[in-house]
Amino acid sequence: MIRKKRMIGLMGAVAVLALGSVFPALADTVYVDASSLNFRNRPSMDTDAVLGRYERGTKLERVADRGEWSEVRAEGSKVTVYVASRYLTTTAPMANADAGQKAEESPYVDKTWEVGLDAAYPYASFSRISSGKAIYYQNGSEKRNGKVVCVNAGHGTKGGSSVKTQCHPDGSAKVTGGTTGAGATQAVAVSGGMTFADGTAEHEVTLAMAKVLRDKLLAAGYDVLMIREGGDVQLDNVARTVIANNNADCHIALHWDSTEKDKGCFFMSVPSNRTYRAMEPVASHWQSHNELGSCLVEGLKAAGNKIFSSGSIEMDLTQTSYSTIPSVDIELGDKKSSHSPETLEKLGDGLLKGIDRYFGF
């Protein structure tokens, strides 16, 4: 009988050791290595498992490593929660550099991080304002579809209007007018934008619109690259475009026009100028730019938004002159147009419909 009990005890010890070898019990210190990281009540990607978020550099005690997931607790807490193991590090990372670009909480996101302009990126050398960082939101939901949308809230770079960048990579002159006139070879790095009839600055509205669209995209399963999350980001139009080229599947810049007619939505299409369309990278990508723009307008119209004329105006832009992914400047109205929360929601619904249409979802 004693021998039998000893055998059972040994078997139990072996079972515990075997379990520990798969999911070792720990008591080590780890840190969050992401702009923010969801913590959950169970090891699951379900959105209803999310309890909150830890910021970059948060110090945690890891009590169990379960492979893909780690069981952790914050300092001073007895409650354990679950986080994705791959976003933990044993050395304290640097804190987020720019409070104005702080990632915002979303139940659909598992990890966020900063994305800057890499000097090795093609066309990066043409940027003149490039110290800022965009924020990447990695979708953590079961709906994740593998597509990354760059959402670019137009304007919002302090000092941008006093700096100029080259209009085209080959140094040729602009073929249409706009903020910078036709024939110019240098354009304003980032314009200040207009002011709505009610006195609201355009850069405030484009940011609000960007956040609405971001949340709708995340809920639909997209990853999102947010160029601007705060009142200012030190990235000019070239830097924004080049960052998008290398980290996203499409690039959508949000704007309102400077006219005062409440004329509705339209996109800036690639000019039907033979020389311009023969210049790289425009030559290889202009058709995808126009296709994306057309899909956005169709989506906006389907959601009940007002569309201006045929839905497009030809415009030679810095953005499309440097884009190597489908890229569009979408104008969502003008100075006289409403920018109420209800209007932004309706515009966001339309933009999402257009993006889904473009990717075939």
Buried (B, 14 or more C-beta within 10 A) or exposed (E): EEEEEEEEEEEEEEEEEEEEEEBEEBEEEBBBBBBBBBBBBEBEBEBEBBEEBBBBBBEBBBBBBEEEBBBBBBEEEEEBBBBBBEBBEEEBEEEBBBEBBBBBEBBBBBBBBBBBBEEEBEBBBBBBBBEBBBBBBBBBBEBBBEBBBBBBBBBBBEEBBEBBBBBBBEEBBBBBEBBBEEEBEBBBBBBBBBBBBEEEBBBBBBBBBBBBBBBBBBBBBBBBBBBBBBEBBBBBBBBBBBBBBBBBBBBBBBBBBBBEEBBBBBBBBBBEBEEBBEBEBBEEBBEBBBBBBBBBBBBBBEBEBEBBEEBBBBBBBBBBBBBBBBBBBBBBBBBBBBBEEEBBBBBBBBBBBBBBBBBEE
